[in-house]
Amino acid sequence: MSIPIPREGFCDTGNMFRPHESMMKRFQLESPRPKNANGERHGHSWCVKSLGVIFVLVSSLLGQGGETSKVTVTAVEGESWLNHLHRTFDETSMGKTGRLGPPATTPGEVPAHWQLGLSPGFATQTVALHGRDLYRLNCQGCHEESGLGAPPEINSVIDPVRATSVAIIMERNKKIGMDMSRSAAAELAKQSRTSLLQRLHHGGQDMPPLPYLSEAEVRSLFAYLRQLAGVSGAEREQVAVMESSSHIGEQIVKSTCHVCHGAAGPNPSPEELLEGAIPPLNTLTTRTSLPEFVGKVISGASITMGTPPLSCRGRMPVFGYLSEDEAADVYLYLMLNPPHQ
């Protein structure tokens, strides 16, 4: 669970950023929050109605550069991870959740408008994230909620993490009739821990690196991995880290979006989309509005492909484990940190 911690004030960046009229259109957020089962609104309506309000919001976010998690937020760059591996979208389970969006719309049908329910001031607050949240943002797209992955392409994280437990190492050896001293088991556990942390920082043969995570974030993530793997006492090791909206967006983009989407390039034509082209990240905020993007991430959307262009079911997975605020963090991160090659 994310606990919002309101920030006091904001960083006035003067003329560093001057919103254009096109940005105004992309920030039409006058949709009230959806109703719950009792017909009550979830929280307050959040509306961005003027240039001044947008300027405050963006100026605040620009000033967040990584104060709370002690990291510098940087733009995503380079080819997609799949291109790096010389692997196509159809040949991988990476970044796929097993869920797709709604079927294609029929001729004349108007797609449903996504009703945003963002937290008031979501872009200017810091939130407390625990290891389970960091896992969700950075790992779940490939390793799934269970941590079991999709073998043989995506390995389970469970056994490597269990190998960092002295008690589990000794228990396993006892079961096969092998005696091992506690000091020897501790040395093996230490080696496994070092190997696992190196993998988180630097990646592996098929796993992308996570260099944008701070030491505090890695410790929090590692603690949750131990809990996920069923290591005794791991529930007492859980710690929270404070995160800015921009860094949350950065984590999702670099760990999940960039697996399939290259950072920069031309927008593919409908015919190229039908042939398997994947749009780059640098054009995202110019070809879709914030409500459209959040809706597509959370529940999916159809896409226009082919010649003549026809509405088709989108290939992009649905990331229902992300909140609306987190999906919006992605949009704002990409807008304020333009991707490049």
Secondary structure, DSSP 4 states (H G I P E B T S, - for coil): --EEEPPPS----TTS----HHHHHHT---PPPPB-TTS-BSS------SHHHHHHHHHHHHTTTTTTTT------BSS-HHHHTT--GGG--TT--S---PPPPPTTPPPPPP---PPTTGGG-EEEEEHHHHHHHHTHHHHTTTS--BTTTB--SHHHHHTT-HHHHHHHHHHTT----HHHHHHHHHHHHHHHHHHHHH--SSSPP-TTS-HHHHHHHHHHHHHHTT-TTGGGG--EEEEEHHHHHHHHIIIIIHHHS-SS-PPPPHHHHHTT----GGGHHHHS-HHHHHHHHHH---EEETTTTEEE---SPP-TTS-HHHHHHHHHHHHHS--B-
